[in-house]
């Protein structure tokens, strides 16, 4: 490594050596950003991919809207 890279490495090492990591600090934020949910194993067996699960949920949403519109008439 050259002198500049060595200096930067030393600076960063000293900076981060003083910090204490916090387990799960950004977990909730990450879950909200990705909107992740836990899928039960029986559902996962029926829909092994996100694409399949999302397609099934969209079909269910469309069907429920149709039923609600019918009931409102």
PDB file of N, CA, C, O and CB in Angstrom:
ATOM      1  N   UNK A   1       0.840  -1.189   0.000  1.00  0.00           N
ATOM      2  CA  UNK A   1       0.000   0.000   0.000  1.00  0.00           C
ATOM      3  C   UNK A   1       0.876   1.239   0.000  1.00  0.00           C
ATOM      4  O   UNK A   1       2.029   1.204   0.429  1.00  0.00           O
ATOM      5  CB  UNK A   1      -0.951   0.005   1.213  1.00  0.00           C
ATOM      6  N   UNK A   2       0.314   2.323  -0.483  1.00  0.00           N
ATOM      7  CA  UNK A   2       1.088   3.554  -0.453  1.00  0.00           C
ATOM      8  C   UNK A   2       0.837   4.290   0.858  1.00  0.00           C
ATOM      9  O   UNK A   2      -0.010   3.876   1.650  1.00  0.00           O
ATOM     10  CB  UNK A   2       0.735   4.452  -1.656  1.00  0.00           C
ATOM     11  N   UNK A   3       1.562   5.368   1.089  1.00  0.00           N
ATOM     12  CA  UNK A   3       1.473   6.096   2.350  1.00  0.00           C
ATOM     13  C   UNK A   3       0.088   6.636   2.653  1.00  0.00           C
ATOM     14  O   UNK A   3      -0.368   6.574   3.794  1.00  0.00           O
ATOM     15  CB  UNK A   3       2.440   7.219   2.342  1.00  0.00           C
ATOM     16  N   UNK A   4      -0.590   7.170   1.635  1.00  0.00           N
ATOM     17  CA  UNK A   4      -1.930   7.737   1.840  1.00  0.00           C
ATOM     18  C   UNK A   4      -2.916   6.660   2.262  1.00  0.00           C
ATOM     19  O   UNK A   4      -3.702   6.860   3.189  1.00  0.00           O
ATOM     20  CB  UNK A   4      -2.426   8.430   0.563  1.00  0.00           C
ATOM     21  N   UNK A   5      -2.877   5.524   1.587  1.00  0.00           N
ATOM     22  CA  UNK A   5      -3.777   4.425   1.916  1.00  0.00           C
ATOM     23  C   UNK A   5      -3.497   3.906   3.319  1.00  0.00           C
ATOM     24  O   UNK A   5      -4.429   3.616   4.069  1.00  0.00           O
ATOM     25  CB  UNK A   5      -3.640   3.291   0.894  1.00  0.00           C
ATOM     26  N   UNK A   6      -2.235   3.788   3.677  1.00  0.00           N
ATOM     27  CA  UNK A   6      -1.874   3.341   5.027  1.00  0.00           C
ATOM     28  C   UNK A   6      -2.400   4.311   6.081  1.00  0.00           C
ATOM     29  O   UNK A   6      -2.919   3.889   7.114  1.00  0.00           O
ATOM     30  CB  UNK A   6      -0.348   3.198   5.157  1.00  0.00           C
ATOM     31  N   UNK A   7      -2.263   5.622   5.816  1.00  0.00           N
ATOM     32  CA  UNK A   7      -2.753   6.633   6.759  1.00  0.00           C
ATOM     33  C   UNK A   7      -4.267   6.542   6.915  1.00  0.00           C
ATOM     34  O   UNK A   7      -4.794   6.616   8.026  1.00  0.00           O
ATOM     35  CB  UNK A   7      -2.355   8.045   6.292  1.00  0.00           C
ATOM     36  N   UNK A   8      -4.960   6.381   5.789  1.00  0.00           N
ATOM     37  CA  UNK A   8      -6.421   6.283   5.842  1.00  0.00           C
ATOM     38  C   UNK A   8      -6.845   5.040   6.613  1.00  0.00           C
ATOM     39  O   UNK A   8      -7.763   5.092   7.431  1.00  0.00           O
ATOM     40  CB  UNK A   8      -7.017   6.257   4.421  1.00  0.00           C
ATOM     41  N   UNK A   9      -6.173   3.923   6.348  1.00  0.00           N
ATOM     42  CA  UNK A   9      -6.490   2.676   7.039  1.00  0.00           C
ATOM     43  C   UNK A   9      -6.307   2.842   8.542  1.00  0.00           C
ATOM     44  O   UNK A   9      -7.145   2.399   9.327  1.00  0.00           O
ATOM     45  CB  UNK A   9      -5.610   1.526   6.517  1.00  0.00           C
ATOM     46  N   UNK A  10      -5.218   3.477   8.938  1.00  0.00           N
ATOM     47  CA  UNK A  10      -4.938   3.691  10.354  1.00  0.00           C
ATOM     48  C   UNK A  10      -6.005   4.609  10.969  1.00  0.00           C
ATOM     49  O   UNK A  10      -6.494   4.345  12.067  1.00  0.00           O
ATOM     50  CB  UNK A  10      -3.521   4.297  10.544  1.00  0.00           C
ATOM     51  N   UNK A  11      -6.366   5.698  10.250  1.00  0.00           N
ATOM     52  CA  UNK A  11      -7.380   6.626  10.758  1.00  0.00           C
ATOM     53  C   UNK A  11      -8.718   5.929  10.961  1.00  0.00           C
ATOM     54  O   UNK A  11      -9.358   6.093  11.999  1.00  0.00           O
ATOM     55  CB  UNK A  11      -7.549   7.804   9.802  1.00  0.00           C
ATOM     56  N   UNK A  12      -9.139   5.152   9.966  1.00  0.00           N
ATOM     57  CA  UNK A  12     -10.420   4.458  10.074  1.00  0.00           C
ATOM     58  C   UNK A  12     -10.374   3.393  11.163  1.00  0.00           C
ATOM     59  O   UNK A  12     -11.341   3.224  11.906  1.00  0.00           O
ATOM     60  CB  UNK A  12     -10.799   3.825   8.733  1.00  0.00           C
ATOM     61  N   UNK A  13      -9.272   2.685  11.261  1.00  0.00           N
ATOM     62  CA  UNK A  13      -9.149   1.660  12.294  1.00  0.00           C
ATOM     63  C   UNK A  13      -9.271   2.275  13.679  1.00  0.00           C
ATOM     64  O   UNK A  13      -9.947   1.723  14.547  1.00  0.00           O
ATOM     65  CB  UNK A  13      -7.817   0.919  12.161  1.00  0.00           C
ATOM     66  N   UNK A  14      -8.625   3.407  13.891  1.00  0.00           N
ATOM     67  CA  UNK A  14      -8.703   4.084  15.188  1.00  0.00           C
ATOM     68  C   UNK A  14     -10.111   4.607  15.445  1.00  0.00           C
ATOM     69  O   UNK A  14     -10.613   4.512  16.565  1.00  0.00           O
ATOM     70  CB  UNK A  14      -7.691   5.237  15.254  1.00  0.00           C
ATOM     71  N   UNK A  15     -10.745   5.153  14.424  1.00  0.00           N
ATOM     72  CA  UNK A  15     -12.096   5.695  14.570  1.00  0.00           C
ATOM     73  C   UNK A  15     -13.088   4.604  14.957  1.00  0.00           C
ATOM     74  O   UNK A  15     -13.847   4.757  15.914  1.00  0.00           O
ATOM     75  CB  UNK A  15     -12.543   6.374  13.271  1.00  0.00           C
ATOM     76  N   UNK A  16     -13.078   3.504  14.212  1.00  0.00           N
ATOM     77  CA  UNK A  16     -14.055   2.455  14.454  1.00  0.00           C
ATOM     78  C   UNK A  16     -13.707   1.576  15.649  1.00  0.00           C
ATOM     79  O   UNK A  16     -14.584   0.897  16.182  1.00  0.00           O
ATOM     80  CB  UNK A  16     -14.192   1.604  13.232  1.00  0.00           C
ATOM     81  N   UNK A  17     -12.467   1.572  16.077  1.00  0.00           N
ATOM     82  CA  UNK A  17     -12.074   0.788  17.246  1.00  0.00           C
ATOM     83  C   UNK A  17     -12.706   1.359  18.508  1.00  0.00           C
ATOM     84  O   UNK A  17     -12.919   0.628  19.475  1.00  0.00           O
ATOM     85  CB  UNK A  17     -10.542   0.754  17.386  1.00  0.00           C
ATOM     86  N   UNK A  18     -13.008   2.650  18.514  1.00  0.00           N
ATOM     87  CA  UNK A  18     -13.598   3.298  19.690  1.00  0.00           C
ATOM     88  C   UNK A  18     -15.112   3.125  19.761  1.00  0.00           C
ATOM     89  O   UNK A  18     -15.716   3.406  20.796  1.00  0.00           O
ATOM     90  CB  UNK A  18     -13.259   4.773  19.689  1.00  0.00           C
ATOM     91  N   UNK A  19     -15.719   2.677  18.699  1.00  0.00           N
ATOM     92  CA  UNK A  19     -17.168   2.547  18.672  1.00  0.00           C
ATOM     93  C   UNK A  19     -17.593   1.149  19.092  1.00  0.00           C
ATOM     94  O   UNK A  19     -16.919   0.161  18.803  1.00  0.00           O
ATOM     95  CB  UNK A  19     -17.708   2.868  17.281  1.00  0.00           C
ATOM     96  N   UNK A  20     -18.712   1.091  19.772  1.00  0.00           N
ATOM     97  CA  UNK A  20     -19.273  -0.190  20.175  1.00  0.00           C
ATOM     98  C   UNK A  20     -20.464  -0.489  19.276  1.00  0.00           C
ATOM     99  O   UNK A  20     -21.409   0.298  19.235  1.00  0.00           O
ATOM    100  CB  UNK A  20     -19.690  -0.183  21.680  1.00  0.00           C
ATOM    101  N   UNK A  21     -20.443  -1.603  18.559  1.00  0.00           N
ATOM    102  CA  UNK A  21     -21.578  -1.920  17.691  1.00  0.00           C
ATOM    103  C   UNK A  21     -22.825  -2.232  18.518  1.00  0.00           C
ATOM    104  O   UNK A  21     -22.737  -2.801  19.606  1.00  0.00           O
ATOM    105  CB  UNK A  21     -21.237  -3.110  16.774  1.00  0.00           C
ATOM    106  N   UNK A  22     -23.966  -1.858  17.992  1.00  0.00           N
ATOM    107  CA  UNK A  22     -25.243  -2.111  18.658  1.00  0.00           C
ATOM    108  C   UNK A  22     -26.001  -3.123  17.815  1.00  0.00           C
ATOM    109  O   UNK A  22     -26.402  -2.834  16.688  1.00  0.00           O
ATOM    110  CB  UNK A  22     -26.075  -0.788  18.851  1.00  0.00           C
ATOM    111  N   UNK A  23     -26.191  -4.307  18.372  1.00  0.00           N
ATOM    112  CA  UNK A  23     -26.874  -5.373  17.638  1.00  0.00           C
ATOM    113  C   UNK A  23     -28.325  -4.973  17.364  1.00  0.00           C
ATOM    114  O   UNK A  23     -29.060  -4.594  18.275  1.00  0.00           O
ATOM    115  CB  UNK A  23     -26.819  -6.705  18.429  1.00  0.00           C
ATOM    116  N   UNK A  24     -28.718  -5.065  16.105  1.00  0.00           N
ATOM    117  CA  UNK A  24     -30.095  -4.782  15.725  1.00  0.00           C
ATOM    118  C   UNK A  24     -30.456  -3.311  15.663  1.00  0.00           C
ATOM    119  O   UNK A  24     -31.636  -2.967  15.597  1.00  0.00           O
ATOM    120  CB  UNK A  24     -30.997  -5.446  16.662  1.00  0.00           C
ATOM    121  N   UNK A  25     -29.465  -2.443  15.683  1.00  0.00           N
ATOM    122  CA  UNK A  25     -29.714  -1.000  15.716  1.00  0.00           C
ATOM    123  C   UNK A  25     -30.587  -0.551  14.546  1.00  0.00           C
ATOM    124  O   UNK A  25     -31.461   0.298  14.723  1.00  0.00           O
ATOM    125  CB  UNK A  25     -28.390  -0.237  15.699  1.00  0.00           C
ATOM    126  N   UNK A  26     -30.369  -1.093  13.382  1.00  0.00           N
ATOM    127  CA  UNK A  26     -31.105  -0.672  12.190  1.00  0.00           C
ATOM    128  C   UNK A  26     -32.099  -1.728  11.710  1.00  0.00           C
ATOM    129  O   UNK A  26     -32.628  -1.619  10.604  1.00  0.00           O
ATOM    130  CB  UNK A  26     -30.135  -0.347  11.076  1.00  0.00           C
ATOM    131  N   UNK A  27     -32.357  -2.742  12.527  1.00  0.00           N
ATOM    132  CA  UNK A  27     -33.223  -3.844  12.119  1.00  0.00           C
ATOM    133  C   UNK A  27     -34.630  -3.365  11.787  1.00  0.00           C
ATOM    134  O   UNK A  27     -35.145  -3.658  10.708  1.00  0.00           O
ATOM    135  CB  UNK A  27     -33.281  -4.895  13.211  1.00  0.00           C
ATOM    136  N   UNK A  28     -35.263  -2.623  12.715  1.00  0.00           N
ATOM    137  CA  UNK A  28     -36.632  -2.146  12.488  1.00  0.00           C
ATOM    138  C   UNK A  28     -36.702  -1.262  11.248  1.00  0.00           C
ATOM    139  O   UNK A  28     -37.633  -1.379  10.452  1.00  0.00           O
ATOM    140  CB  UNK A  28     -37.145  -1.373  13.715  1.00  0.00           C
ATOM    141  N   UNK A  29     -35.733  -0.392  11.086  1.00  0.00           N
ATOM    142  CA  UNK A  29     -35.694   0.500   9.931  1.00  0.00           C
ATOM    143  C   UNK A  29     -35.585  -0.312   8.635  1.00  0.00           C
ATOM    144  O   UNK A  29     -36.255  -0.004   7.649  1.00  0.00           O
ATOM    145  CB  UNK A  29     -34.510   1.490  10.052  1.00  0.00           C
ATOM    146  N   UNK A  30     -34.761  -1.322   8.638  1.00  0.00           N
ATOM    147  CA  UNK A  30     -34.595  -2.161   7.449  1.00  0.00           C
ATOM    148  C   UNK A  30     -35.872  -2.929   7.140  1.00  0.00           C
ATOM    149  O   UNK A  30     -36.244  -3.068   5.975  1.00  0.00           O
ATOM    150  CB  UNK A  30     -33.429  -3.138   7.640  1.00  0.00           C
ATOM    151  N   UNK A  31     -36.539  -3.422   8.162  1.00  0.00           N
ATOM    152  CA  UNK A  31     -37.779  -4.157   7.950  1.00  0.00           C
ATOM    153  C   UNK A  31     -38.862  -3.249   7.368  1.00  0.00           C
ATOM    154  O   UNK A  31     -39.610  -3.662   6.481  1.00  0.00           O
ATOM    155  CB  UNK A  31     -38.260  -4.779   9.265  1.00  0.00           C
ATOM    156  N   UNK A  32     -38.946  -2.022   7.862  1.00  0.00           N
ATOM    157  CA  UNK A  32     -39.933  -1.076   7.327  1.00  0.00           C
ATOM    158  C   UNK A  32     -39.603  -0.711   5.887  1.00  0.00           C
ATOM    159  O   UNK A  32     -40.502  -0.605   5.053  1.00  0.00           O
ATOM    160  CB  UNK A  32     -39.993   0.195   8.193  1.00  0.00           C
ATOM    161  N   UNK A  33     -38.344  -0.521   5.591  1.00  0.00           N
ATOM    162  CA  UNK A  33     -37.930  -0.120   4.246  1.00  0.00           C
ATOM    163  C   UNK A  33     -38.237  -1.209   3.225  1.00  0.00           C
ATOM    164  O   UNK A  33     -38.653  -0.911   2.105  1.00  0.00           O
ATOM    165  CB  UNK A  33     -36.437   0.210   4.226  1.00  0.00           C
ATOM    166  N   UNK A  34     -38.040  -2.440   3.594  1.00  0.00           N
ATOM    167  CA  UNK A  34     -38.280  -3.548   2.673  1.00  0.00           C
ATOM    168  C   UNK A  34     -39.681  -4.115   2.827  1.00  0.00           C
ATOM    169  O   UNK A  34     -40.126  -4.911   2.000  1.00  0.00           O
ATOM    170  CB  UNK A  34     -37.254  -4.644   2.892  1.00  0.00           C
ATOM    171  N   UNK A  35     -40.363  -3.718   3.863  1.00  0.00           N
ATOM    172  CA  UNK A  35     -41.712  -4.219   4.152  1.00  0.00           C
ATOM    173  C   UNK A  35     -41.726  -5.748   4.190  1.00  0.00           C
ATOM    174  O   UNK A  35     -42.555  -6.399   3.552  1.00  0.00           O
ATOM    175  CB  UNK A  35     -42.717  -3.703   3.098  1.00  0.00           C
ATOM    176  N   UNK A  36     -40.806  -6.287   4.939  1.00  0.00           N
ATOM    177  CA  UNK A  36     -40.694  -7.731   5.046  1.00  0.00           C
ATOM    178  C   UNK A  36     -41.691  -8.249   6.073  1.00  0.00           C
ATOM    179  O   UNK A  36     -41.974  -7.599   7.080  1.00  0.00           O
ATOM    180  CB  UNK A  36     -39.259  -8.141   5.425  1.00  0.00           C
ATOM    181  N   UNK A  37     -42.207  -9.418   5.795  1.00  0.00           N
ATOM    182  CA  UNK A  37     -43.100 -10.089   6.725  1.00  0.00           C
ATOM    183  C   UNK A  37     -42.640 -11.531   6.869  1.00  0.00           C
ATOM    184  O   UNK A  37     -41.951 -12.068   6.002  1.00  0.00           O
ATOM    185  CB  UNK A  37     -44.582 -10.015   6.244  1.00  0.00           C
ATOM    186  N   UNK A  38     -43.024 -12.136   7.956  1.00  0.00           N
ATOM    187  CA  UNK A  38     -42.678 -13.539   8.174  1.00  0.00           C
ATOM    188  C   UNK A  38     -43.789 -14.409   7.606  1.00  0.00           C
ATOM    189  O   UNK A  38     -44.962 -14.214   7.924  1.00  0.00           O
ATOM    190  CB  UNK A  38     -42.455 -13.838   9.687  1.00  0.00           C
ATOM    191  N   UNK A  39     -43.420 -15.364   6.771  1.00  0.00           N
ATOM    192  CA  UNK A  39     -44.375 -16.267   6.137  1.00  0.00           C
ATOM    193  C   UNK A  39     -44.328 -17.607   6.864  1.00  0.00           C
ATOM    194  O   UNK A  39     -43.255 -18.183   7.047  1.00  0.00           O
ATOM    195  CB  UNK A  39     -44.064 -16.443   4.613  1.00  0.00           C
ATOM    196  N   UNK A  40     -45.485 -18.099   7.275  1.00  0.00           N
ATOM    197  CA  UNK A  40     -45.551 -19.396   7.942  1.00  0.00           C
ATOM    198  C   UNK A  40     -45.145 -20.504   6.971  1.00  0.00           C
ATOM    199  O   UNK A  40     -45.293 -20.371   5.757  1.00  0.00           O
ATOM    200  CB  UNK A  40     -46.972 -19.655   8.497  1.00  0.00           C
ATOM    201  N   UNK A  41     -44.636 -21.590   7.528  1.00  0.00           N
ATOM    202  CA  UNK A  41     -44.068 -22.663   6.701  1.00  0.00           C
ATOM    203  C   UNK A  41     -45.102 -23.306   5.778  1.00  0.00           C
ATOM    204  O   UNK A  41     -44.767 -23.684   4.655  1.00  0.00           O
ATOM    205  CB  UNK A  41     -43.455 -23.728   7.590  1.00  0.00           C
ATOM    206  N   UNK A  42     -46.359 -23.438   6.230  1.00  0.00           N
ATOM    207  CA  UNK A  42     -47.366 -24.054   5.361  1.00  0.00           C
ATOM    208  C   UNK A  42     -47.677 -23.172   4.151  1.00  0.00           C
ATOM    209  O   UNK A  42     -47.919 -23.685   3.058  1.00  0.00           O
ATOM    210  CB  UNK A  42     -48.652 -24.328   6.152  1.00  0.00           C
ATOM    211  N   UNK A  43     -47.671 -21.871   4.335  1.00  0.00           N
ATOM    212  CA  UNK A  43     -47.887 -20.941   3.219  1.00  0.00           C
ATOM    213  C   UNK A  43     -46.676 -20.966   2.297  1.00  0.00           C
ATOM    214  O   UNK A  43     -46.814 -20.920   1.074  1.00  0.00           O
ATOM    215  CB  UNK A  43     -48.149 -19.495   3.737  1.00  0.00           C
ATOM    216  N   UNK A  44     -45.505 -21.038   2.886  1.00  0.00           N
ATOM    217  CA  UNK A  44     -44.271 -21.067   2.108  1.00  0.00           C
ATOM    218  C   UNK A  44     -44.198 -22.307   1.217  1.00  0.00           C
ATOM    219  O   UNK A  44     -43.640 -22.256   0.121  1.00  0.00           O
ATOM    220  CB  UNK A  44     -43.063 -21.021   3.039  1.00  0.00           C
ATOM    221  N   UNK A  45     -44.756 -23.409   1.683  1.00  0.00           N
ATOM    222  CA  UNK A  45     -44.776 -24.624   0.861  1.00  0.00           C
ATOM    223  C   UNK A  45     -45.667 -24.438  -0.363  1.00  0.00           C
ATOM    224  O   UNK A  45     -45.361 -24.945  -1.442  1.00  0.00           O
ATOM    225  CB  UNK A  45     -45.262 -25.827   1.689  1.00  0.00           C
ATOM    226  N   UNK A  46     -46.765 -23.712  -0.193  1.00  0.00           N
ATOM    227  CA  UNK A  46     -47.685 -23.481  -1.308  1.00  0.00           C
ATOM    228  C   UNK A  46     -47.148 -22.435  -2.281  1.00  0.00           C
ATOM    229  O   UNK A  46     -47.394 -22.515  -3.485  1.00  0.00           O
ATOM    230  CB  UNK A  46     -49.046 -23.044  -0.784  1.00  0.00           C
ATOM    231  N   UNK A  47     -46.417 -21.458  -1.756  1.00  0.00           N
ATOM    232  CA  UNK A  47     -45.888 -20.361  -2.570  1.00  0.00           C
ATOM    233  C   UNK A  47     -44.405 -20.185  -2.259  1.00  0.00           C
ATOM    234  O   UNK A  47     -44.045 -19.330  -1.450  1.00  0.00           O
ATOM    235  CB  UNK A  47     -46.672 -19.033  -2.306  1.00  0.00           C
ATOM    236  N   UNK A  48     -43.543 -20.977  -2.885  1.00  0.00           N
ATOM    237  CA  UNK A  48     -42.123 -20.964  -2.528  1.00  0.00           C
ATOM    238  C   UNK A  48     -41.350 -19.724  -2.971  1.00  0.00           C
ATOM    239  O   UNK A  48     -40.233 -19.504  -2.503  1.00  0.00           O
ATOM    240  CB  UNK A  48     -41.472 -22.155  -3.107  1.00  0.00           C
ATOM    241  N   UNK A  49     -41.917 -18.908  -3.862  1.00  0.00           N
ATOM    242  CA  UNK A  49     -41.204 -17.701  -4.291  1.00  0.00           C
ATOM    243  C   UNK A  49     -42.055 -16.466  -4.027  1.00  0.00           C
ATOM    244  O   UNK A  49     -43.280 -16.547  -3.949  1.00  0.00           O
ATOM    245  CB  UNK A  49     -40.832 -17.787  -5.788  1.00  0.00           C
ATOM    246  N   UNK A  50     -41.403 -15.344  -3.892  1.00  0.00           N
ATOM    247  CA  UNK A  50     -42.114 -14.080  -3.675  1.00  0.00           C
ATOM    248  C   UNK A  50     -43.028 -13.775  -4.854  1.00  0.00           C
ATOM    249  O   UNK A  50     -44.126 -13.248  -4.674  1.00  0.00           O
ATOM    250  CB  UNK A  50     -41.118 -12.924  -3.462  1.00  0.00           C
ATOM    251  N   UNK A  51     -42.580 -14.101  -6.043  1.00  0.00           N
ATOM    252  CA  UNK A  51     -43.384 -13.839  -7.245  1.00  0.00           C
ATOM    253  C   UNK A  51     -44.710 -14.604  -7.190  1.00  0.00           C
ATOM    254  O   UNK A  51     -45.766 -14.044  -7.487  1.00  0.00           O
ATOM    255  CB  UNK A  51     -42.595 -14.231  -8.519  1.00  0.00           C
ATOM    256  N   UNK A  52     -44.652 -15.869  -6.814  1.00  0.00           N
ATOM    257  CA  UNK A  52     -45.869 -16.687  -6.719  1.00  0.00           C
ATOM    258  C   UNK A  52     -46.789 -16.187  -5.610  1.00  0.00           C
ATOM    259  O   UNK A  52     -48.004 -16.114  -5.793  1.00  0.00           O
ATOM    260  CB  UNK A  52     -45.507 -18.157  -6.472  1.00  0.00           C
ATOM    261  N   UNK A  53     -46.221 -15.851  -4.480  1.00  0.00           N
ATOM    262  CA  UNK A  53     -47.022 -15.360  -3.362  1.00  0.00           C
ATOM    263  C   UNK A  53     -47.689 -14.037  -3.715  1.00  0.00           C
ATOM    264  O   UNK A  53     -48.873 -13.845  -3.438  1.00  0.00           O
ATOM    265  CB  UNK A  53     -46.154 -15.199  -2.109  1.00  0.00           C
ATOM    266  N   UNK A  54     -46.938 -13.124  -4.322  1.00  0.00           N
ATOM    267  CA  UNK A  54     -47.503 -11.828  -4.700  1.00  0.00           C
ATOM    268  C   UNK A  54     -48.612 -11.981  -5.731  1.00  0.00           C
ATOM    269  O   UNK A  54     -49.616 -11.271  -5.661  1.00  0.00           O
ATOM    270  CB  UNK A  54     -46.411 -10.915  -5.246  1.00  0.00           C
ATOM    271  N   UNK A  55     -48.453 -12.891  -6.682  1.00  0.00           N
ATOM    272  CA  UNK A  55     -49.493 -13.132  -7.688  1.00  0.00           C
ATOM    273  C   UNK A  55     -50.770 -13.643  -7.022  1.00  0.00           C
ATOM    274  O   UNK A  55     -51.868 -13.203  -7.364  1.00  0.00           O
ATOM    275  CB  UNK A  55     -49.002 -14.145  -8.750  1.00  0.00           C
ATOM    276  N   UNK A  56     -50.630 -14.561  -6.080  1.00  0.00           N
ATOM    277  CA  UNK A  56     -51.794 -15.095  -5.373  1.00  0.00           C
ATOM    278  C   UNK A  56     -52.481 -14.007  -4.542  1.00  0.00           C
ATOM    279  O   UNK A  56     -53.709 -13.924  -4.515  1.00  0.00           O
ATOM    280  CB  UNK A  56     -51.377 -16.267  -4.468  1.00  0.00           C
ATOM    281  N   UNK A  57     -51.695 -13.189  -3.878  1.00  0.00           N
ATOM    282  CA  UNK A  57     -52.278 -12.109  -3.077  1.00  0.00           C
ATOM    283  C   UNK A  57     -52.989 -11.087  -3.954  1.00  0.00           C
ATOM    284  O   UNK A  57     -54.056 -10.593  -3.592  1.00  0.00           O
ATOM    285  CB  UNK A  57     -51.194 -11.418  -2.248  1.00  0.00           C
ATOM    286  N   UNK A  58     -52.407 -10.769  -5.098  1.00  0.00           N
ATOM    287  CA  UNK A  58     -53.060  -9.826  -6.018  1.00  0.00           C
ATOM    288  C   UNK A  58     -54.386 -10.389  -6.528  1.00  0.00           C
ATOM    289  O   UNK A  58     -55.362  -9.652  -6.665  1.00  0.00           O
ATOM    290  CB  UNK A  58     -52.133  -9.502  -7.207  1.00  0.00           C
ATOM    291  N   UNK A  59     -54.421 -11.677  -6.805  1.00  0.00           N
ATOM    292  CA  UNK A  59     -55.670 -12.315  -7.236  1.00  0.00           C
ATOM    293  C   UNK A  59     -56.720 -12.247  -6.137  1.00  0.00           C
ATOM    294  O   UNK A  59     -57.891 -11.975  -6.402  1.00  0.00           O
ATOM    295  CB  UNK A  59     -55.421 -13.779  -7.636  1.00  0.00           C
ATOM    296  N   UNK A  60     -56.302 -12.492  -4.917  1.00  0.00           N
ATOM    297  CA  UNK A  60     -57.213 -12.425  -3.778  1.00  0.00           C
ATOM    298  C   UNK A  60     -57.750 -11.011  -3.589  1.00  0.00           C
ATOM    299  O   UNK A  60     -58.937 -10.827  -3.319  1.00  0.00           O
ATOM    300  CB  UNK A  60     -56.509 -12.896  -2.502  1.00  0.00           C
ATOM    301  N   UNK A  61     -56.890 -10.023  -3.728  1.00  0.00           N
ATOM    302  CA  UNK A  61     -57.307  -8.624  -3.601  1.00  0.00           C
ATOM    303  C   UNK A  61     -58.326  -8.279  -4.683  1.00  0.00           C
ATOM    304  O   UNK A  61     -59.350  -7.658  -4.401  1.00  0.00           O
ATOM    305  CB  UNK A  61     -56.086  -7.677  -3.691  1.00  0.00           C
ATOM    306  N   UNK A  62     -58.045  -8.682  -5.916  1.00  0.00           N
ATOM    307  CA  UNK A  62     -58.966  -8.406  -7.024  1.00  0.00           C
ATOM    308  C   UNK A  62     -60.315  -9.081  -6.788  1.00  0.00           C
ATOM    309  O   UNK A  62     -61.362  -8.480  -7.028  1.00  0.00           O
ATOM    310  CB  UNK A  62     -58.363  -8.881  -8.360  1.00  0.00           C
ATOM    311  N   UNK A  63     -60.292 -10.320  -6.323  1.00  0.00           N
ATOM    312  CA  UNK A  63     -61.539 -11.040  -6.057  1.00  0.00           C
ATOM    313  C   UNK A  63     -62.325 -10.384  -4.930  1.00  0.00           C
ATOM    314  O   UNK A  63     -63.548 -10.277  -5.011  1.00  0.00           O
ATOM    315  CB  UNK A  63     -61.248 -12.500  -5.708  1.00  0.00           C
ATOM    316  N   UNK A  64     -61.644  -9.947  -3.892  1.00  0.00           N
ATOM    317  CA  UNK A  64     -62.355  -9.326  -2.768  1.00  0.00           C
ATOM    318  C   UNK A  64     -62.954  -7.989  -3.179  1.00  0.00           C
ATOM    319  O   UNK A  64     -64.026  -7.625  -2.697  1.00  0.00           O
ATOM    320  CB  UNK A  64     -61.410  -9.133  -1.571  1.00  0.00           C
ATOM    321  N   UNK A  65     -62.287  -7.250  -4.059  1.00  0.00           N
ATOM    322  CA  UNK A  65     -62.859  -5.993  -4.557  1.00  0.00           C
ATOM    323  C   UNK A  65     -64.122  -6.271  -5.356  1.00  0.00           C
ATOM    324  O   UNK A  65     -65.105  -5.535  -5.258  1.00  0.00           O
ATOM    325  CB  UNK A  65     -61.836  -5.229  -5.426  1.00  0.00           C
ATOM    326  N   UNK A  66     -64.090  -7.332  -6.144  1.00  0.00           N
ATOM    327  CA  UNK A  66     -65.254  -7.700  -6.948  1.00  0.00           C
ATOM    328  C   UNK A  66     -66.435  -8.049  -6.039  1.00  0.00           C
ATOM    329  O   UNK A  66     -67.565  -7.639  -6.306  1.00  0.00           O
ATOM    330  CB  UNK A  66     -64.919  -8.889  -7.879  1.00  0.00           C
ATOM    331  N   UNK A  67     -66.181  -8.795  -4.981  1.00  0.00           N
ATOM    332  CA  UNK A  67     -67.233  -9.173  -4.031  1.00  0.00           C
ATOM    333  C   UNK A  67     -67.782  -7.935  -3.332  1.00  0.00           C
ATOM    334  O   UNK A  67     -68.995  -7.803  -3.174  1.00  0.00           O
ATOM    335  CB  UNK A  67     -66.695 -10.182  -2.991  1.00  0.00           C
ATOM    336  N   UNK A  68     -66.901  -7.026  -2.910  1.00  0.00           N
ATOM    337  CA  UNK A  68     -67.348  -5.809  -2.232  1.00  0.00           C
ATOM    338  C   UNK A  68     -68.195  -4.944  -3.155  1.00  0.00           C
ATOM    339  O   UNK A  68     -69.187  -4.362  -2.714  1.00  0.00           O
ATOM    340  CB  UNK A  68     -66.147  -5.011  -1.725  1.00  0.00           C
ATOM    341  N   UNK A  69     -67.825  -4.850  -4.417  1.00  0.00           N
ATOM    342  CA  UNK A  69     -68.609  -4.071  -5.374  1.00  0.00           C
ATOM    343  C   UNK A  69     -69.978  -4.695  -5.590  1.00  0.00           C
ATOM    344  O   UNK A  69     -70.975  -3.985  -5.726  1.00  0.00           O
ATOM    345  CB  UNK A  69     -67.867  -3.956  -6.707  1.00  0.00           C
ATOM    346  N   UNK A  70     -70.028  -6.021  -5.622  1.00  0.00           N
ATOM    347  CA  UNK A  70     -71.290  -6.739  -5.793  1.00  0.00           C
ATOM    348  C   UNK A  70     -72.205  -6.505  -4.592  1.00  0.00           C
ATOM    349  O   UNK A  70     -73.407  -6.292  -4.755  1.00  0.00           O
ATOM    350  CB  UNK A  70     -71.032  -8.247  -5.985  1.00  0.00           C
ATOM    351  N   UNK A  71     -71.635  -6.544  -3.388  1.00  0.00           N
ATOM    352  CA  UNK A  71     -72.408  -6.335  -2.165  1.00  0.00           C
ATOM    353  C   UNK A  71     -72.951  -4.917  -2.080  1.00  0.00           C
ATOM    354  O   UNK A  71     -74.031  -4.700  -1.531  1.00  0.00           O
ATOM    355  CB  UNK A  71     -71.553  -6.634  -0.943  1.00  0.00           C
ATOM    356  N   UNK A  72     -72.219  -3.957  -2.612  1.00  0.00           N
ATOM    357  CA  UNK A  72     -72.623  -2.553  -2.533  1.00  0.00           C
ATOM    358  C   UNK A  72     -73.774  -2.248  -3.488  1.00  0.00           C
ATOM    359  O   UNK A  72     -74.467  -1.247  -3.309  1.00  0.00           O
ATOM    360  CB  UNK A  72     -71.435  -1.641  -2.843  1.00  0.00           C
ATOM    361  N   UNK A  73     -73.992  -3.088  -4.496  1.00  0.00           N
ATOM    362  CA  UNK A  73     -75.057  -2.835  -5.478  1.00  0.00           C
ATOM    363  C   UNK A  73     -76.421  -3.169  -4.946  1.00  0.00           C
ATOM    364  O   UNK A  73     -77.416  -3.010  -5.652  1.00  0.00           O
ATOM    365  CB  UNK A  73     -74.813  -3.621  -6.733  1.00  0.00           C
TER     366      UNK A  73
END
